Amino acid sequence: MQGSSQAYQSIGGRPQYTWDWYLSNLRKLDLVAVFALMFDFQWLQHLPNLQSLRIDISSPVKTPCRRHITLEDLSRREPQQASDEGGSREILSGRYISLPKLESIELNGDWVFEDKVMDTLCLAMAPNLSSFSYNCRYADLSLRECIALYEKMPRLKKMKLRTLPSWEDPYRLGLERKENLRAERLEKGVVFVIGGCKFYLASRC
């Protein structure tokens, strides 16, 4: 499935699908199975009006398919780079794929994110997100980190998490059960759905 010269490449005995079509009218992208496993964030460069993105790499087998995502995965091809005094390389700001119309992201499966990837994905690439769902087999993000991320996302209304580290207490972090709140209190703020339970965090304002 692709628009370039080759139908797929075989990497590690598994086909790698790709495309380079410019799909200006595509609003929703939902990938599962091998199409999700081989998903490349570079594809999103060609989807300027994308509003909803769902990628499901979850697997019923005991050994799940794991995807490691780095800052380079989110950058435009051939990004400019700079070296700091310590010799490490960091992609310059403004060089990431831009998805200004993306409102919803859902990631299912065993995702492992490099440091700063989530901030880059939710703030630099898709600054207008209103819904973010992270259903990972193992909690890679803590609730405290998710709350800190929410504080930087002015349009976010709902964040869904599958699991949390056992040591985290939602109530101690300022969340309240949604069922216990009156409707007028829910007009501002964000709803966290954690393991099927709905919690509410008041607005930053």
N, C-alpha and C positions, 0 to 999 in steps of 0.2 A: 504494500500500500504506500505509494509514494509518487512524486512527480519528477524525479530525477532519472538518471540513466539506468539504474539497477533496481530490481524489484526488492531485493533484500540482501543483506550480508549475513554470513554465518559466523557467529562469534561463540566460541565454546560449544559448538554443536547446536546452538539455538539461533534461529533467524532473527535478524534485527530489522524491524520495519522502520521506515522513515518517510518523510514527505518534505517538499519544498514549495507546495502550492500556496498562493496568496488567497486566503479565503476571507474576504472582507465582510461577508454577510453571515458568517458562522457565529452564533450566539452561545451555543452550549456544546461542550465537549465532555463525553462520558466514555472512559476507557476501562476495560477489564481484561483479565487473563493476559495472554502474551502481549497484546497491544499496550496494556498498562505497564507491564514489566519492562518493556523496551522503550517506554516513553522518554522523550528527550525534551527538556524545557526549551530547547532551541526552536522546536516546532511552533511555539507560541509567538515567535517574532512575526509570523505570517497571519496572525489572528487578531487584528487590531480592535475588533468590536466584540471580543469574547466577553460574556457576562457570567457564565457558570462553568466551573472546571471540577470534574470528579475523576480521580485516578484510584483504582482499586487493585492493589497487588496482593491482597490477602489470599491465603491458600489454606485448604483444610488439612494439608499434610503436616507431620510433626516438625519437619525442617522447612521453615517458611522462606520465601524469597525475600531477600533483604536488599534494599536500595540505599546507598550512601550518597547524599546530596551535598555538594560543596558550593562555594560562592561562584566558582567558575561555571558550574552548571547553569547558573542564573544569569550569567553575563552574556552580552552579545558576542558573536563570533569575532575572533581576533581582537579581544579587548586590550586597551592600553593598560599598562601596568607600571607600577613604580616600586622602588626598593627603599625601605626605611633604613635607619642607621644599623639595625640589627641584621640586615640582609634578607629579611622576609619580604615576600611580595604580596601586595594587596591590590585588588582591582579598584580602580578609581571610581568614585561615586559618579552617577550619571551614565555609567556604561552597562547598566542592567537592562534586560528586556522590559519594555513598558506595556502595562495592561491597565490603562486608566479606567476602562469600563467594566472590569472584572468585579463582580459583587459577591460571588460565592466560590469558596474553595472547599473541597472535601478530599482528604487523603486517607485511604484505608490500607492497612497492611503494616509491614515491618519497615518503617522508614527510619533512617538514621541521619540526623542533620548535623553538619559541621557548625561550629560556633558562628553566630551572626546570620546564619541562613534564614531563620524564621523572621528576624527583623527585616532582612532584605526582601524576602518574599512578600510580607504583609505591608511593608511601609514604602519601599522603593519601587517594587514592581507593580503592586496592586494597592495603591493608597486609598481606594474607595470601597474596600471590602465591608460588607454588612454582615456576612455570615462566614464562619470558619469552623470546619469540622476536622478533628484529628483523631482517627480511630486506629490507634496502633496497638499491636499485640502486647508490646511492652512500653510503658510510659517513658518516653524520651524527654518530654517536657514536664516540668513540675507545674503545679497550679500557681505557685508564686510567680514563675516565669510567664505563665499565660496572663496573669493579672497585670504584670508589668508591661506585657505586649499590648494588652487592651488599653492601658492608659495612654498609649501613643496612637491609637486608632480611633479617630473621632466619629467614624460612621458605623463602627461595629455594634451590632445589636444582639448577636447570638454566637456563642462559642461552644462547641460540643467536643467533649473529651471522653474517650472510652474508659481509661483507667487513670489512677493517680498513685503515686508512691504511698505506701501504707502510713508513713509518718505525717502526712499532710492532713490537717483538719480544716475543711472549708469554712467552718464557723469562726475559727481563730484568725482566718485571713480576711474576714469581713463579709463573707457571703451569708445570705439568708435563704431559707426555703421559700420558693416562689409561692407555694400554696398558702403560706401564712401572711401574704402581703395583699393589701388592697390594690385595686386596679390603678388608682391614681398614682401610686408609688412606682408603678412599672412603666410609666411614660418615658422616663429617662433612665439610662443605665443599660446593663447588658445581662442576658440570661446565659448562665453556664449550665449545660446538660452534662452531668457526670455520672456515668454508669446507670443511666435511665432516670436519675433524680434531677430535678430542676432547681437551680439556685439563682439568686439574683444579687448583683453587685451594683450599688448605687452609682450614679453618674459622677464623673470627676468634677463636674461643675457644682 
